[in-house]
Amino acid sequence: MKKLLISLGILASLQQVTAQNISSKKWSDLFSYNNILAIKEDNGKIVAATENGIFYYTISTGEISKLSKANGLHEVKIAAFDYNPQTKIGLVGYQDGSLDVITPQGVTYIVDIPIATGYNGSKKINHISITGDRAVVSAGYGVSIFDLKKKEFGDSAFFVSGGVYQASNEATIKDNKVFSVTNTGLKTHELNTTFPVFSTWVTELAGNFTDIDSESIVSFSSPTTTYIYNNGVSTPLSQIFGNVSDVVVNADNIVITDASRVYTYNTNGTFAGSVTVGEECNTATKVGSRIYLGTILSGLKNEDNISFKPDGPYFNYSYKLRIFNENQLLVSSGGREGGFNTGISNPKNPGFYYFNGTEWIYSTFFIGSSTTFNVLDAIADPSNASEVYFTNYNTAAGFGVYKMKYNSGSKDFDFVKRYDLGASDPYARRPVGFTYDDQNNLFATMGYSGSAGTTAAIGFYDRAADQFLVKDFGITSSAAQQPYFSQDLFWVPLPRSNNFLVYDYKKTSNFSDDSQYLLSVTNGLPGNSGGTLSVAVDKSGDAWIGTDSGLRILPNAANEVKNANVQLEPIVIEQNGLAEELFRDSQILQVEVDGGNQKWISIDGGGVYYLSASGEQVIKRFTKENSPLPTNSVTDIKVDKKTGKVYFVTYDGIVTYQGDVADVTSNFGNVLVYPNPVVHSQFKGNVTIRGLAEKTNIRITDAAGNIVHSAVARNGYYEWDLNNQKGKRVASGIYFVLMTNEDASDKATAKIAVVN
């Protein structure tokens, strides 16, 4: 078995991962499929690669299906892709250097390049080109040959001279010869024993070349000139281009993508026509007599300017999420860096995304705007959901709070007003996040307020005056996080000081009678913490406060916070026989409470933990290595308590997990058993019963009425391992689940079919 040679004399062990199962039917993605990186055609079906997934479009029926980390792939941030329609095998290359081999039998993960030693440059896969059962993979070190049948690397050629590596921008195989375009020229070599020796490669034509492809012929391009290669001669086409982004060679034509226009030539170099869809494209190909274009912002398009893609947000960049009116979503796309100080500069100016319950909507207000947007929060008015407010946290013109109005007819948002919050200086009163109280009054937290910009503040939206009234907290803490409203109090994390603020507004808009309570190290915050980041109040009234150095709990929070000597508590667990603080020294990005009072905790760089109601038991842990999470830093978690669906928000996109806990009350909800029937050859896990009461007494009987299992379930769901009371698996048959709530005032039944 050959292994990827990543530096001369050093071998990296081959890493194939076929058994890794990081996806399941419980997961789905909310990725953007707008930015098309590569497209291939297979008998009337177009296969398109985007930033975070692959989708398949059947031309005759319009059917679209998708493949992502939520249902088969192993990574996000796709950098390269190719597909062989004859063998039905595709190869995906990622920015970290890993690969996915997609076959009709499944997906195999290849991690040779990421783990290889001896080369310290970029391991991003620049390009992939498949010929038969071989692929040539271009990267920052040169090229490697990959055997698609064996799923292993063959020879590698390292483009290194004088200790300096030269990247292969793209490469292709034609007639057992590899052609590679680099910044210094078109280079070639036969696939023979001297292939790995860079000094034996031939420079066919000097120049800066970026794109190449082959089928019946070889064609390659610089940003302005495209060539046809034939028997050692490179002949330029007569057309001078502006900025070529791709060259695709089919059986009888060459398709050249030049910004927003696509040109086609016969393989002899004769011009055959051009197509434009009025926007920038990455790639294009010809299917029959029609051109299909891969755009940057609108997915796959045909010549009639009709778009085809899976529905999703405009971009993948995401920071915070709001759920309202049951199935509607608002996603803010901004971010903060420098210790939660400055906003993240994003040249694409994403703004916010809106899901109306049926489709994703993106406002034209953000497209082409000269204003810099760093949207940290977007929220709909509960009394009028068509009105949306968002914060623009930046230090340039256009800062402040914006009010927008959704127009259902045009499926767009109209700008209504910008509120500068009484600050002429964009460095002052930077708005962060919103919350509504129980009377539907809107409040916003701000950082860098006061005369010296050293205090956090809160703003109350006066509907009658149509303005924000601002209250400076008057504490030495320049920044604030999104506020949390519970039990008539505002709970405000302060990320740039080791404090936490609780604000009592006395349910009035008059600031003069308000009270505030500041928690610090003397109240039990970690001594090494630089600030508090997140908070949630659970169904028991306990506040869970996330700091950048651990987690603290305030029991009976609304009452206890008003006591002068109030003390926060860590969660202490037993680890290897020793008492240990849970999440000690970890940055707690988000805390979310589900309908059963269990906790979802996001740890910066550590993924997501699902804890029992007390926090003393880890029920699940999700990371990017064992789940479809795009990254181990999840910036927001939201639970739809009506359905139990959990949303995980990251800078690299959003994924959802169908949790087992919906809104839990003292009575039963919609009781559901799954999987059902339980076929042992297909499923070997536990059977889940959801929709239960807060406390449920369970008896499971066989068809004759004999009790085979009994239990008490709490928190809205129960998992049965299909064992009887003696610990042995039950026989095949029908089993009846008899359930009552705590005081027997409500009951429910279910049936489970077991097939061993």
Buried (B, 14 or more C-beta within 10 A) or exposed (E): EBBBBBBEEEBBEBBBBEEEEBBEEBBBBBBBBBBBBBBBBBEEBBBBBBBBBBBBBBBEEEEBEBBBBBBBBBBBBBBBBBBBBEBEBBBBBBBBBBBBBBBEEEBBBBBBBBBBEBBEEBBBBBBBBBBEBBBBBBBBBBBBBBBBEEBBBBBBBBBBEEEEBBBBBBBBBBEEBBBBBBEBBBBBBBBEEEBBEBEEBEEBBEBEBBBBBBBEBBBBBBBBBBBBBEEEEBEBBEBEBEEBBBBBBBEEBBBBBBBBBBBBBEBEBEEEEEBBBEBBBBBBBBBEEEBBBBBBBBBBBBBEBEBBBBBBBBBBBBBBBBBBEEBBBBBBBBBBEEEBBBBBEBEEBBBBBBBBEEEBBBBEBBEEBEBBBBBBBBBBBBEEBEBBBBBBBBBEEBBBBBBBBBEEEEBBBEEEEBBBBBBEEBEBBBBBBBBBBEEEBBBBBBBBBBEEBBBBBBBBBEEEEEBBBBBBBEBBBBBBBBBBBBBEBBBBBBBBBBBBBBBBBEEEEEBEEBEBBBBBEEBBBBEEBBBBBBBBBBBEBBBBBBBBBBBBBBBEBBEBBEEEEBEBEBBEBEEEEEEEBBBBEBBBBBBBBBBBBBBBBBBBEBBBBBBBBEBEEEEBBBBBEEBBBBBBBBBBBBBBBEBBBBBBBBBBBBBBBBBBBBBBEEBBBEBBBBBBBBBEEEEEEEBBBBBBBBBBBBBBBBEEEEEBBEEEBBBBBBEBEBEBEEEEEBEEBEBBBBBBBBEEEBBBEBEBBBEE
